[in-house]
């Protein structure tokens, strides 16, 4: 693992005292940080803070790798059915560590249908031969509406082709014992992988949720976990000012207190683009909370936004540099690319291209990153950089663990439960009511009454 | 065109007076809106507000369609080289109106390399046979660093295969006369399409920038423009309360004044996902400005965030419902899907799935949208809905124009220039300096001095 966390551009020495922080600001939080760290260790011991223990799963890796080898031989298509935390991590692993055109050359082709758009699913159904497709259904409870619906959608195709043998094309990742997928697995001999206790969806990428599809794609999952383990050791540092997870959390916490309600994750690498999407869920769902642990109403949280460098310099940077100073930006930077080449000016009669002559794309990309960093810093806009030597299994594993630990520290500083999501319940109930689920009739009437009141619209 | 703009859930009747608006609030802005509308018309007449005139280009459509037919016969690959406004619109057209797996069945395969990540470009170079590839280079000035670098990158492959015939595999969309691409086109007989005067990058999707790749993909570009024309007529309505572009702008403006600094675009449709990305550039770069037209420092603008329903209910909704009430959410809803089917509960021993029996995926998706809308509204979180009957050329064209006109109105209400981007200049200069471009030596020294001061980091 080789990862560096640079927080120079949040310090008042570099961006001034109005928008900058002092080491004293950060040090003042280190007592809370250390208490939190000790609590994490205790809770991990009791399997309540499951993600903390995930780097050490050698036996599981062996099991998954041998399973993956069989799958690669038997199937031409692999369809991963999960949503939210059951999809964002797996997708980020695939896009960061595999070729962007993976499906045009590899077997099995891998798909992640993480939504229920009928036209989009129809397009996927048209691509695959279900009899040669393994469906990986991922849900702790098995009751997740979108996952269940997508599974039922593909079951139609499966049973019409394979009849009673349909179960041979299913694999589940679910709760160790409870839930609806386990009920199905009791009726048919379906292979099941387990999500360990105390690991919530958004912290589950290093369980079979992410490891199974990764191994099937040929990603070295042991290296992934070894990177996470290295980072876990660093994030266990009791000197809080040398603990990158605490530092990331403390800096974000201090800016939340200063009213900066937006956290931007901006990789300068297409391969890391979906890492920002994964982070968006982690940060939003963990920290966006109405009540703190004392039941006080606080409505806290930062809205995560994703951007991609250099692309979004042509989209978001105008706003970041000149608009409200209301955000903290984290760059992800890659030092070494695998296939960098020198450019040549083929149009010698255009001297305006000469500055590109002999330079590589990677040099240009990282010069643009430095330039953006500079423009932000000169305009007192706080920004951080997480720099990895290269996009590798180890560094991706390290990044996942770093962000998860940082989220746990941020929850502790905010004095909230970073591991629940009570705010999604209301929408679930309303969905059941609108879908005429038994027991929700009264709720449906309430909803219809509300929608009947709608009266403000313009028709184009 | 069939598009409806529903603003019920920003009205105080539905979300209370603390976070809601009254019709009086909106009406108070209608005088400014009408003046702005009259100014738009005058400036469009003088070709200063170019996007306003784009719906009416029948002759251009004929030219592009006949060109596209030739391209489809001659080439197996089409690579669109552009960034920011030269890519986001073309990408959104492709993903909304074509099959998600277009490249696995169609010819030419279409790619949009809108970044300079060396590994990502290398993966693309590996996919194509350059001698059968048409490269569409899009840049008004031809000087855009990323576009120039990407063109030079592929030129290496092109000239090594085709030698002096390389130009036959190039097509440019650029300024009518000025710029570097026109210099190249004077040396070689390269086909050039034109970006009309007064059309900035982020307003250029309905010029050849978007129309050329769309036509090559078989999208009906006349229908696209006819939808835009229908919407242009609606957005020309002088009764401001019936003008959806003004209404969208006025509502966002009022919330900016109330401190809601985030604008979320959340389509409930995978096909419309990249529409949100296109919107992000339009809204951020147009409205994120340091100075108003009187040169007063105002640092205005909203940070646009994108989310995807139902997927991001499992990612962002916890925050949107329970976190800070600091955002205005716009849903994009599709009424009719093309390939919707009824679900069947194949696991009859699991009654928990019964509510899905006989329901369609589209019903579930839109029930989830309604449920999310309800949860937000019940928690006084303002939200809007733009509803289209179906994802079609006409409605996509209408959406583009609606958002562009809304952005123009928002700029007028904020009293800013919505059509420039002065804040990106500083980063450009620093990039040139770091790339050792002639004339930037002093700047490079300044930058190196600044980076030498860096001292705050943690190593993992």
Interface residues (C-beta under 8 A of the other chain):
Chain A: X1 X2 X3 X4 X5 X6 X7 X8 X10 X11 X13 X14 X83 X84 X85 X87 X88 X99 X100 X101 X103 X104 X114 X115 X116 X117 X118 X119 X120 X121 X122 X123 X124 X126 X127 X143 X144 X145 X146 X148 X149 X152 X153 X155 X156 X159 X180 X183 X184 X187 X201 X202 X230 X231 X234 X241 X242 X243 X244 X247 X261 X262 X268 X269 X270 X271 X280 X281 X284 X285 X287 X288 X289 X290 X299 X300 X301 X303 X304 X305 X308 X310 X311 X312 X313 X314 X315 X316 X317 X318 X319 X320 X321 X322 X323 X324 X325 X326 X327 X337 X338 X339 X340 X341 X343 X344 X345 X346 X347 X349 X350 X352 X353 X354 X355 X356 X359 X360 X361 X362 X363 X364 X365 X367 X368 X370 X371 X372 X374 X375 X377 X378 X379 X391 X398 X402 X421 X422 X423 X424 X426 X427 X428 X429 X430 X431 X432 X433 X434 X435 X436 X437 X438 X447 X450 X451 X453 X454 X455 X456 X457 X458 X459 X460
Chain B: X1 X2 X3 X4 X5 X6 X7 X8 X11 X13 X14 X83 X84 X85 X87 X88 X99 X100 X101 X103 X104 X114 X115 X116 X117 X118 X119 X120 X121 X122 X123 X124 X126 X127 X143 X144 X145 X146 X148 X149 X152 X153 X155 X156 X159 X180 X183 X184 X187 X201 X202 X230 X231 X234 X241 X242 X243 X244 X247 X261 X262 X268 X269 X270 X271 X280 X281 X284 X285 X287 X288 X289 X290 X299 X300 X301 X303 X304 X305 X308 X310 X311 X312 X313 X314 X315 X316 X317 X318 X319 X320 X321 X322 X323 X324 X325 X326 X327 X337 X338 X339 X340 X341 X343 X344 X345 X346 X347 X349 X350 X352 X353 X354 X355 X356 X359 X360 X361 X362 X363 X364 X365 X367 X368 X370 X371 X372 X374 X375 X377 X378 X391 X398 X402 X421 X422 X423 X424 X426 X427 X428 X429 X430 X431 X432 X433 X434 X435 X436 X437 X438 X447 X450 X451 X453 X454 X455 X456 X457 X458 X459 X460
